[in-house]
Amino acid sequence: MSTDLPVGYGISADAARLDRAVIHQWLSEDSYWALGRSREKQDAAMANSLNFGVYESATGVQVGYARVVTDKATFAWLCDVYIARGSRGKGLGNALVTAVCEHLAPYGLRRVLLATADAHAIYAKVGFASLEKPEKWMTLGEQ
């Protein structure tokens, strides 16, 4: 995938490269949105989604992750975006979200959604904005 990445890093949508144990640890122990998520639930979510990893080029160690739920025709939901604590502040989150959006562009999706409590500025750099008419949207389940 081609995107503006800091030197020494790469992004891949190859599911075989994912370090599933590390991803589960990040999300279930260090994210505010997936605390306590079981490994079984995480593996099922990954199996039914597009997955993206950020890797150190020299070592192949995974330092970031993002997941997309999509029908590849009209809609996508970007979720589980995570950059390892020791790799933050290098522009990897922005590069990851950009790469995901570039990957989705050929599908001609009408809408890509996400939810965030604290990373609005990162997503805004890629073109995401708050819902124009939030009163049109509803949810079933946790909020």
C-alpha positions in Angstrom: 0.0 0.0 0.0 1.3 3.4 -0.9 0.7 6.2 1.6 2.8 8.8 3.5 4.4 6.7 6.2 7.3 7.5 8.4 10.5 5.9 7.2 10.9 2.4 8.5 7.2 1.4 8.5 4.8 -0.3 6.2 1.1 -1.0 6.0 -0.5 -4.2 4.8 -4.0 -5.6 4.4 -2.5 -9.2 4.3 -4.5 -11.0 7.1 -1.7 -13.7 7.3 0.7 -11.0 8.7 -1.5 -10.0 11.6 -0.3 -10.7 15.1 -3.7 -11.7 16.5 -2.5 -12.2 20.1 -1.0 -8.7 20.2 -4.1 -7.2 18.6 -6.3 -8.9 21.2 -4.1 -7.7 24.0 -4.1 -4.1 22.7 -7.8 -3.9 22.3 -8.9 -5.9 25.4 -6.5 -4.4 27.8 -5.6 -0.9 26.5 -8.5 0.5 24.4 -11.5 2.3 26.0 -13.9 0.7 23.5 -13.0 -3.0 23.7 -11.9 -3.5 27.3 -12.5 -7.1 28.2 -13.3 -8.3 24.7 -12.7 -12.0 24.6 -10.2 -13.5 22.2 -12.9 -15.6 20.6 -15.0 -12.4 19.9 -11.9 -10.6 18.6 -11.0 -13.5 16.3 -14.6 -13.7 14.9 -14.6 -9.9 14.3 -11.4 -10.1 12.4 -12.5 -13.1 10.4 -15.5 -11.1 9.1 -13.7 -7.8 8.4 -11.0 -6.2 6.3 -7.9 -5.9 8.5 -4.9 -3.6 8.2 -1.6 -3.8 10.1 1.2 -1.3 10.5 4.6 -3.0 10.7 8.2 -2.0 11.4 10.0 -2.6 8.2 13.2 -3.9 9.7 11.7 -6.4 12.1 8.2 -7.1 10.8 6.8 -6.4 14.3 3.3 -5.1 14.2 2.8 -1.7 15.8 -0.7 -0.8 14.6 -4.1 -2.2 13.6 -7.4 -1.1 12.0 -10.5 -3.1 11.1 -13.2 -2.3 8.6 -16.7 -3.8 8.4 -18.1 -3.3 4.9 -20.4 -4.6 2.2 -17.8 -3.3 -0.4 -20.7 -1.6 -2.2 -22.3 1.2 -0.2 -21.1 1.3 3.4 -18.2 0.7 5.7 -17.5 1.2 9.4 -13.9 1.9 10.4 -13.2 0.5 13.9 -10.6 -0.9 16.3 -7.9 1.6 15.1 -5.0 1.3 17.5 -1.3 2.3 17.5 1.0 0.7 20.1 1.9 3.1 22.9 5.6 3.1 22.1 4.9 4.0 18.4 2.5 6.9 18.9 3.4 10.4 17.9 5.0 9.5 14.6 2.1 10.0 12.3 1.3 6.3 12.1 -2.4 6.7 13.0 -2.9 9.3 10.3 -1.0 7.1 7.8 -3.0 4.0 8.7 -6.4 5.8 8.3 -5.3 7.3 5.0 -4.2 3.9 3.7 -7.6 2.4 4.8 -9.5 5.1 3.0 -7.3 4.6 -0.1 -8.0 0.9 0.0 -11.8 1.6 0.2 -11.9 4.3 -2.5 -12.3 1.9 -5.5 -15.5 0.5 -4.0 -17.3 3.8 -4.4 -18.9 3.6 -1.0 -21.6 6.1 -0.2 -20.5 6.4 3.5 -17.7 5.4 5.8 -18.5 5.8 9.5 -16.5 5.6 12.7 -16.9 6.5 16.3 -14.2 8.1 18.5 -14.0 9.7 21.9 -10.6 11.3 21.5 -9.1 11.2 18.1 -11.3 13.6 16.1 -8.3 15.6 14.8 -6.6 12.5 13.3 -9.7 11.5 11.4 -10.4 15.1 10.3 -7.0 15.3 8.6 -8.3 12.4 6.3 -11.6 14.1 5.6 -13.9 12.7 8.3 -16.4 15.1 9.8 -19.1 15.0 12.5 -22.5 13.9 11.4 -24.3 16.7 9.7 -27.7 15.5 10.9 -27.2 13.2 13.9 -30.9 13.2 14.6 -31.3 10.9 11.5 -29.2 8.2 13.0 -30.2 5.5 15.5 -28.4 2.7 17.3 -29.4 -0.6 18.8 -27.1 -1.8 21.6 -24.4 0.0 23.6 -23.8 3.6 23.1 
